[in-house]
């Protein structure tokens, strides 16, 4: 697949968001990390990461704790080499408590289409298993006919 490079259009920004969602839903830290530049900088909640190695370590730990993880992302806006997204994901912990996380990400890309900066703000709430919205087989991509983020509740 050809890399999606800036400057973005509505079509390419939407494709970039979906490609990121699909990669994260694979729960493969190596695969996900390849979308980021070697020296990519992250802020994820209260954590600051630098480079692919730290991104891989972070994601490995995340998916060891966040079980049955399913994510959906939606394009919020874009311009030049930047994209903003909103997202929701669900997971449960080892004790079986389910959570839904709500968040926003700001992305900045280099000329090759690799993300050089990611800033994520995330809030999560405990939910009952019956309140889950995301039920596709995991790991794996969200089905094309799934609505994605249905609302903000």
MIDOSE-1310 file (N, C-alpha, C; in nm, 2 decimals, decimal comma, always signed):
residues 153
xxxx	+0,08/-0,12/+0,00/+0,00/+0,00/+0,00/+0,09/+0,12/+0,00; +0,05/+0,22/-0,08/+0,12/+0,35/-0,08/+0,10/+0,43/+0,04; +0,20/+0,49/+0,09/+0,18/+0,57/+0,21/+0,09/+0,69/+0,18; +0,01/+0,73/+0,28/-0,08/+0,85/+0,26/+0,00/+0,96/+0,32
xxxx	+0,04/+1,06/+0,23/+0,12/+1,17/+0,27/+0,05/+1,30/+0,27; +0,09/+1,39/+0,35/+0,04/+1,53/+0,35/+0,08/+1,60/+0,22; +0,01/+1,70/+0,18/-0,10/+1,76/+0,25/-0,23/+1,68/+0,23; -0,31/+1,67/+0,33/-0,43/+1,59/+0,33/-0,55/+1,65/+0,26
xxxx	-0,63/+1,56/+0,20/-0,76/+1,60/+0,15/-0,86/+1,53/+0,24; -0,99/+1,56/+0,22/-1,09/+1,49/+0,30/-1,08/+1,33/+0,28; -1,06/+1,29/+0,16/-1,04/+1,15/+0,13/-0,92/+1,09/+0,19; -0,81/+1,16/+0,18/-0,68/+1,10/+0,23/-0,68/+1,10/+0,39
xxxx	-0,73/+1,21/+0,45/-0,74/+1,22/+0,59/-0,83/+1,11/+0,65; -0,94/+1,09/+0,58/-1,04/+0,98/+0,62/-0,97/+0,85/+0,61; -0,90/+0,82/+0,51/-0,83/+0,69/+0,49/-0,72/+0,68/+0,59; -0,65/+0,78/+0,63/-0,54/+0,78/+0,73/-0,60/+0,74/+0,86
xxxx	-0,72/+0,80/+0,90/-0,78/+0,77/+1,03/-0,83/+0,62/+1,03; -0,89/+0,58/+0,92/-0,93/+0,43/+0,92/-0,81/+0,34/+0,92; -0,70/+0,37/+0,86/-0,58/+0,29/+0,86/-0,53/+0,28/+1,00; -0,53/+0,39/+1,07/-0,48/+0,39/+1,21/-0,57/+0,31/+1,30
xxxx	-0,70/+0,32/+1,28/-0,80/+0,24/+1,36/-0,78/+0,09/+1,34; -0,76/+0,06/+1,21/-0,74/-0,09/+1,18/-0,62/-0,14/+1,24; -0,51/-0,06/+1,24/-0,38/-0,11/+1,30/-0,40/-0,12/+1,45; -0,46/-0,03/+1,51/-0,48/-0,04/+1,66/-0,56/-0,16/+1,70
xxxx	-0,66/-0,18/+1,61/-0,75/-0,30/+1,64/-0,68/-0,43/+1,62; -0,57/-0,43/+1,55/-0,49/-0,55/+1,54/-0,43/-0,59/+1,67; -0,41/-0,49/+1,76/-0,34/-0,51/+1,89/-0,20/-0,56/+1,87; -0,13/-0,52/+1,76/+0,00/-0,56/+1,73/+0,09/-0,44/+1,75
xxxx	+0,17/-0,43/+1,86/+0,25/-0,31/+1,88/+0,35/-0,28/+1,77; +0,41/-0,39/+1,71/+0,50/-0,37/+1,60/+0,44/-0,30/+1,48; +0,32/-0,36/+1,44/+0,25/-0,30/+1,33/+0,21/-0,16/+1,35; +0,15/-0,13/+1,47/+0,11/+0,01/+1,50/+0,23/+0,10/+1,50
xxxx	+0,34/+0,06/+1,56/+0,46/+0,15/+1,57/+0,51/+0,20/+1,43; +0,49/+0,12/+1,33/+0,54/+0,15/+1,20/+0,48/+0,27/+1,13; +0,36/+0,32/+1,19/+0,30/+0,44/+1,14/+0,36/+0,56/+1,19; +0,45/+0,55/+1,29/+0,51/+0,66/+1,36/+0,66/+0,68/+1,31
xxxx	+0,71/+0,80/+1,31/+0,85/+0,82/+1,27/+0,94/+0,76/+1,38; +1,06/+0,74/+1,35/+1,16/+0,68/+1,44/+1,17/+0,76/+1,57; +1,15/+0,89/+1,56/+1,17/+0,98/+1,68/+1,03/+1,04/+1,72; +0,93/+0,97/+1,68/+0,79/+1,03/+1,71/+0,78/+1,06/+1,86
xxxx	+0,71/+1,17/+1,89/+0,68/+1,21/+2,03/+0,53/+1,19/+2,06; +0,51/+1,14/+2,17/+0,37/+1,11/+2,22/+0,35/+1,18/+2,35; +0,22/+1,23/+2,37/+0,17/+1,25/+2,50/+0,04/+1,17/+2,50; +0,03/+1,07/+2,59/-0,08/+0,99/+2,61/-0,13/+1,00/+2,76
xxxx	-0,23/+1,08/+2,78/-0,28/+1,11/+2,91/-0,16/+1,18/+2,98; -0,10/+1,11/+3,09/+0,00/+1,18/+3,16/+0,14/+1,12/+3,13; +0,15/+1,04/+3,02/+0,27/+0,98/+2,98/+0,33/+1,04/+2,86; +0,46/+1,06/+2,86/+0,53/+1,12/+2,75/+0,63/+1,01/+2,69
xxxx	+0,62/+0,98/+2,56/+0,70/+0,88/+2,50/+0,78/+0,94/+2,39; +0,89/+0,88/+2,35/+0,97/+0,92/+2,24/+1,02/+0,80/+2,17; +0,99/+0,79/+2,04/+1,05/+0,69/+1,95/+0,97/+0,56/+1,95; +0,99/+0,48/+1,85/+0,92/+0,36/+1,82/+0,93/+0,25/+1,94
xxxx	+1,05/+0,24/+1,99/+1,08/+0,14/+2,10/+0,98/+0,17/+2,21; +0,98/+0,29/+2,26/+0,89/+0,33/+2,37/+0,74/+0,31/+2,34; +0,71/+0,34/+2,21/+0,57/+0,32/+2,17/+0,54/+0,17/+2,17; +0,62/+0,09/+2,12/+0,60/-0,06/+2,13/+0,58/-0,11/+2,27
xxxx	+0,67/-0,06/+2,36/+0,66/-0,10/+2,50/+0,53/-0,06/+2,56; +0,50/+0,07/+2,54/+0,37/+0,12/+2,59/+0,25/+0,04/+2,54; +0,25/+0,01/+2,41/+0,13/-0,06/+2,36/+0,13/-0,21/+2,40; +0,24/-0,27/+2,42/+0,25/-0,41/+2,47/+0,18/-0,41/+2,61
xxxx	+0,22/-0,32/+2,70/+0,16/-0,31/+2,83/+0,02/-0,28/+2,83; -0,02/-0,19/+2,74/-0,16/-0,15/+2,73/-0,25/-0,27/+2,70; -0,21/-0,34/+2,60/-0,30/-0,45/+2,56/-0,28/-0,58/+2,65; -0,19/-0,58/+2,74/-0,18/-0,68/+2,84/-0,28/-0,65/+2,95
xxxx	-0,31/-0,52/+2,97/-0,40/-0,48/+3,08/-0,54/-0,46/+3,02; -0,56/-0,41/+2,90/-0,68/-0,37/+2,84/-0,73/-0,49/+2,75; -0,81/-0,58/+2,80/-0,84/-0,70/+2,74/-0,97/-0,68/+2,65; -0,97/-0,76/+2,54/-1,08/-0,75/+2,44/-1,10/-0,61/+2,39
xxxx	-0,99/-0,54/+2,37/-0,99/-0,40/+2,32/-1,05/-0,39/+2,19; -1,14/-0,29/+2,17/-1,20/-0,25/+2,04/-1,21/-0,10/+2,03; -1,16/-0,05/+1,92/-1,15/+0,10/+1,90/-1,22/+0,14/+1,78; -1,28/+0,26/+1,79/-1,33/+0,33/+1,67/-1,29/+0,47/+1,67
xxxx	-1,24/+0,52/+1,55/-1,20/+0,66/+1,54/-1,28/+0,73/+1,43; -1,29/+0,86/+1,45/-1,36/+0,94/+1,35/-1,28/+1,07/+1,32; -1,27/+1,11/+1,20/-1,21/+1,23/+1,16/-1,28/+1,35/+1,22; -1,21/+1,44/+1,28/-1,27/+1,56/+1,34/-1,24/+1,68/+1,24
xxxx	-1,11/+1,69/+1,21/-1,07/+1,80/+1,12/-0,93/+1,77/+1,06; -0,89/+1,84/+0,96/-0,75/+1,83/+0,91/-0,71/+1,95/+0,84; -0,58/+1,97/+0,82/-0,53/+2,08/+0,74/-0,38/+2,04/+0,72; -0,33/+2,07/+0,60/-0,19/+2,05/+0,57/-0,14/+1,91/+0,62
xxxx	-0,05/+1,91/+0,72/+0,01/+1,79/+0,77/-0,05/+1,75/+0,91; -0,17/+1,80/+0,94/-0,23/+1,77/+1,07/-0,37/+1,71/+1,06; -0,40/+1,62/+1,15/-0,53/+1,56/+1,16/-0,57/+1,56/+1,30; -0,70/+1,59/+1,33/-0,76/+1,57/+1,46/-0,87/+1,46/+1,45
xxxx	-0,87/+1,38/+1,55/-0,97/+1,27/+1,56/-1,03/+1,27/+1,69; -1,15/+1,21/+1,70/-1,21/+1,17/+1,82/-1,23/+1,02/+1,82; -1,23/+0,96/+1,93/-1,23/+0,81/+1,94/-1,31/+0,76/+2,06; -1,35/+0,64/+2,05/-1,40/+0,57/+2,17/-1,34/+0,43/+2,16
xxxx	-1,31/+0,37/+2,27/-1,27/+0,23/+2,28/-1,33/+0,16/+2,40; -1,34/+0,03/+2,39/-1,39/-0,05/+2,51/-1,29/-0,16/+2,54; -1,29/-0,20/+2,66/-1,20/-0,31/+2,70/-1,25/-0,35/+2,84; -1,20/-0,46/+2,89/-1,22/-0,50/+3,03/-1,09/-0,53/+3,09
xxxx	-1,08/-0,52/+3,22/-0,96/-0,55/+3,30/-0,96/-0,70/+3,34; -0,86/-0,74/+3,41/-0,84/-0,88/+3,44/-0,96/-0,93/+3,54; -1,01/-0,84/+3,61/-1,12/-0,87/+3,70/-1,26/-0,88/+3,63; -1,26/-0,84/+3,50/-1,39/-0,85/+3,42/-1,47/-0,72/+3,42
xxxx	-1,41/-0,61/+3,48/-1,48/-0,48/+3,47/-1,46/-0,42/+3,33; -1,57/-0,38/+3,27/-1,56/-0,32/+3,14/-1,55/-0,17/+3,15; -1,49/-0,10/+3,05/-1,47/+0,04/+3,05/-1,49/+0,09/+2,91; -1,54/+0,21/+2,90/-1,54/+0,28/+2,77/-1,46/+0,41/+2,78
xxxx	-1,37/+0,43/+2,69/-1,28/+0,54/+2,69/-1,32/+0,64/+2,58; -1,32/+0,77/+2,61/-1,36/+0,87/+2,51/-1,23/+0,96/+2,50; -1,20/+1,00/+2,38/-1,08/+1,08/+2,36/-1,07/+1,16/+2,23; -0,97/+1,24/+2,23/-0,93/+1,32/+2,12/-0,78/+1,31/+2,10
xxxx	-0,74/+1,30/+1,97/-0,60/+1,30/+1,94/-0,57/+1,41/+1,84; -0,45/+1,47/+1,85/-0,40/+1,56/+1,76/-0,28/+1,49/+1,69; -0,27/+1,48/+1,56/-0,17/+1,42/+1,49/-0,09/+1,51/+1,40; +0,04/+1,50/+1,40/+0,12/+1,58/+1,30/+0,21/+1,48/+1,23
xxxx	+0,22/+1,50/+1,10/+0,29/+1,40/+1,01/+0,41/+1,47/+0,95; +0,51/+1,38/+0,92/+0,63/+1,43/+0,84/+0,60/+1,42/+0,69; +0,69/+1,45/+0,61/+0,66/+1,45/+0,46/+0,64/+1,32/+0,41; +0,69/+1,21/+0,48/+0,67/+1,07/+0,43/+0,54/+1,01/+0,48
xxxx	+0,46/+1,09/+0,55/+0,33/+1,04/+0,60/+0,34/+0,97/+0,73; +0,45/+0,97/+0,80/+0,47/+0,91/+0,93/+0,43/+1,01/+1,04; +0,37/+0,96/+1,14/+0,32/+1,05/+1,25/+0,44/+1,09/+1,33; +0,48/+1,21/+1,34/+0,59/+1,26/+1,42/+0,55/+1,31/+1,56
xxxx	+0,42/+1,34/+1,57/+0,37/+1,38/+1,70/+0,22/+1,34/+1,72; +0,20/+1,28/+1,84/+0,06/+1,24/+1,88/+0,03/+1,29/+2,02; -0,07/+1,36/+2,03/-0,12/+1,41/+2,17/-0,26/+1,36/+2,19; -0,28/+1,28/+2,30/-0,40/+1,21/+2,32/-0,46/+1,26/+2,46
xxxx	-0,58/+1,30/+2,46/-0,65/+1,33/+2,58/-0,76/+1,22/+2,59; -0,77/+1,15/+2,71/-0,86/+1,03/+2,72/-0,92/+1,04/+2,86; -1,05/+1,01/+2,86/-1,13/+0,99/+2,98/-1,20/+0,85/+2,97; -1,21/+0,78/+3,08/-1,28/+0,65/+3,07/-1,38/+0,64/+3,18
xxxx	-1,48/+0,56/+3,16/-1,58/+0,54/+3,26/-1,61/+0,39/+3,26; -1,64/+0,34/+3,38/-1,67/+0,20/+3,39/-1,81/+0,18/+3,33; -1,83/+0,07/+3,27/-1,96/+0,04/+3,21/-2,00/-0,11/+3,24; -2,12/-0,14/+3,23/-2,16/-0,28/+3,24/-2,14/-0,35/+3,11
xxxx	-2,12/-0,48/+3,11/-2,10/-0,55/+2,99/-2,22/-0,53/+2,89; -2,34/-0,52/+2,94/-2,46/-0,50/+2,86/-2,46/-0,37/+2,79; -2,38/-0,27/+2,84/-2,37/-0,14/+2,78/-2,27/-0,13/+2,66; -2,20/-0,23/+2,64/-2,10/-0,23/+2,53/-2,16/-0,19/+2,40
xxxx	-2,09/-0,12/+2,31/-2,13/-0,08/+2,18/-2,06/-0,15/+2,07; -1,94/-0,20/+2,10/-1,85/-0,25/+2,00/-1,84/-0,40/+2,02; -1,89/-0,48/+1,92/-1,90/-0,62/+1,93/-1,84/-0,71/+1,82; -1,76/-0,64/+1,73/-1,71/-0,72/+1,62/-1,60/-0,81/+1,67
xxxx	-1,56/-0,92/+1,60/-1,46/-1,01/+1,64/-1,32/-0,94/+1,66; -1,26/-0,97/+1,77/-1,13/-0,90/+1,80/-1,03/-1,01/+1,83; -0,90/-0,98/+1,80/-0,85/-0,86/+1,73/-0,89/-0,87/+1,58; -0,91/-0,75/+1,53/-0,94/-0,74/+1,39/-1,01/-0,60/+1,36
xxxx	-1,02/-0,57/+1,24/-1,08/-0,44/+1,20/-1,23/-0,43/+1,23; -1,27/-0,31/+1,25/-1,42/-0,28/+1,26/-1,48/-0,31/+1,12; -1,59/-0,38/+1,12/-1,65/-0,41/+0,99/-1,69/-0,29/+0,91; -1,68/-0,29/+0,78/-1,71/-0,17/+0,70/-1,85/-0,12/+0,72
xxxx	-1,95/-0,21/+0,75/-2,08/-0,16/+0,77/-2,12/-0,12/+0,91; -2,02/-0,12/+1,00/-2,04/-0,08/+1,14/-2,04/+0,07/+1,14; -2,13/+0,13/+1,22/-2,15/+0,28/+1,22/-2,03/+0,35/+1,29; -1,95/+0,29/+1,36/-1,84/+0,36/+1,43/-1,88/+0,42/+1,55
xxxx	-1,85/+0,55/+1,57/-1,89/+0,62/+1,69/-2,03/+0,66/+1,68; -2,12/+0,60/+1,75/-2,27/+0,63/+1,73/-2,31/+0,76/+1,79; -2,25/+0,80/+1,90/-2,29/+0,92/+1,97/-2,18/+0,95/+2,08; -2,20/+1,05/+2,16/-2,10/+1,08/+2,26/-2,14/+1,02/+2,40
x	-2,24/+0,95/+2,41/-2,28/+0,88/+2,53/-2,21/+0,75/+2,55
